[in-house]
Structures are given as structure tokens and as C-alpha cells.
Amino acid sequence: MTEDESNPPAEFLRDVLNKRAKYEKEVRESEPFQAGLRYLRGITDDFYETIVDIRFQRMRFDAHDNYLMFRFAPLFVESSLAVETLVREGKHNVARRELRFVLEAAVKL
């Protein structure tokens, strides 16, 4: 194959990389997106502090095995970390799924 012949896979890859670079510059590096990430980080940090408080309460409370909140705390931490990471990477549908899990788990408690 010579330089003049078209290479569809290479052109496709080049197109995808160009679109990703454009998305990075226009969306992920924009001030509104960064402000949203800072806001999400603040909420996540407050959530982590709440989980630490729940852990302290568990140490004081003898009947902690009877309550789901103490058992669900690690899952909440995992989900909140996942949501923050997924949003930062632009995977919003998966982040919504994680948020749905957190909401359903919180309602069940």
C-alpha cells in the first residue's frame, strides 16, 4: 500500500482522536465543567465525613448488627467515589446508574 491510498481504519482512528481532543478542550477544560467538578467534590467530601460519623456511631452502638445503615456504609463510599470518577471522565450514564443505586439503597434504609 502506498501513501496515496486511503487507509479507512487509520482515518477513523484519527477522526476519533480529533473528536476526543475537541471534547477535552471545549467541555472538560471549560470553567462550568470544572466548577461542577469542584461542587461534586465538596458534596463527596461531606458525604465521606458523614460515613465516618456513622462508623463512630457504630462503635458506640451495641445493636449495630440490626441496622442496614452500618452495613451499607462501605457501599455508599464505593458508589460516591465511582460517581465522582465517572463524572470526571465523562461517563455520565454510568454515573447516573450509580446515583440510582445510592438513592434506592438510601430509601430502603
C-alpha positions in Angstrom: 0.0 0.0 0.0 1.4 3.4 -0.9 1.0 6.7 0.8 -1.7 7.9 -1.7 -4.1 5.0 -0.9 -6.6 5.7 1.8 -6.5 3.8 5.0 -10.0 3.7 6.5 -9.0 2.4 9.9 -6.3 5.0 10.3 -8.6 7.7 9.2 -11.3 6.5 11.6 -8.8 6.5 14.5 -7.5 10.0 13.5 -11.1 11.2 13.5 -11.9 9.7 16.9 -8.7 11.2 18.4 -9.6 14.6 16.9 -13.1 14.5 18.4 -11.8 13.5 21.8 -9.2 16.3 21.8 -12.0 18.8 20.8 -14.2 17.4 23.6 -11.4 17.7 26.1 -10.7 21.3 25.1 -14.4 22.5 24.7 -16.1 20.6 27.5 -13.8 19.1 30.1 -11.5 22.1 30.4 -14.3 24.6 30.4 -14.9 26.7 33.6 -18.6 25.5 34.1 -17.4 21.8 33.9 -14.6 22.5 36.4 -16.9 24.4 38.7 -19.3 21.4 38.6 -16.5 19.1 39.5 -15.5 21.3 42.4 -19.1 21.3 43.6 -19.3 17.5 43.3 -16.0 17.1 45.1 -17.4 19.2 48.0 -20.5 17.1 48.2 -18.5 13.9 48.1 -16.2 15.1 50.9 -19.2 16.0 53.1 -20.6 12.5 52.3 -17.3 10.9 53.4 -17.4 12.8 56.7 -21.0 11.5 57.2 -19.8 8.0 56.7 -17.0 8.5 59.2 -19.6 9.7 61.7 -21.7 6.6 61.0 -18.6 4.5 61.7 -18.1 6.3 65.0 -21.7 5.8 65.9 -21.3 2.1 65.2 -18.5 1.7 67.7 -20.8 3.2 70.4 -24.0 1.4 69.5 -24.3 -2.3 70.6 -27.2 -3.2 68.4 -25.4 -2.2 65.1 -26.0 -5.6 63.5 -29.7 -4.9 63.4 -29.5 -1.9 61.2 -28.7 -1.8 57.5 -27.1 1.6 57.5 -24.0 0.3 59.2 -23.7 -2.5 56.6 -24.4 -0.2 53.6 -21.7 2.4 54.6 -18.9 0.8 52.6 -21.2 0.5 49.5 -22.0 4.2 49.8 -18.3 5.1 49.9 -17.6 3.0 46.8 -20.5 4.5 44.9 -19.7 8.1 45.7 -16.1 7.5 44.7 -17.3 5.9 41.5 -19.7 8.7 40.7 -17.0 11.3 41.1 -14.5 9.4 39.0 -17.1 8.6 36.3 -18.3 12.2 36.0 -14.7 13.5 35.8 -14.1 11.0 32.9 -17.3 12.0 31.1 -19.2 8.7 31.6 -22.4 10.3 32.7 -24.8 7.3 32.1 -22.9 5.0 34.3 -22.7 7.8 37.0 -26.4 8.1 36.8 -26.8 4.3 37.4 -24.5 4.6 40.5 -26.6 7.5 41.8 -29.7 5.4 41.3 -28.2 2.7 43.4 -27.4 5.2 46.2 -30.9 6.6 46.1 -32.5 3.1 46.2 -30.3 2.0 49.0 -30.9 5.1 51.0 -34.7 4.8 50.5 -34.5 1.1 51.7 -32.8 2.2 54.9 
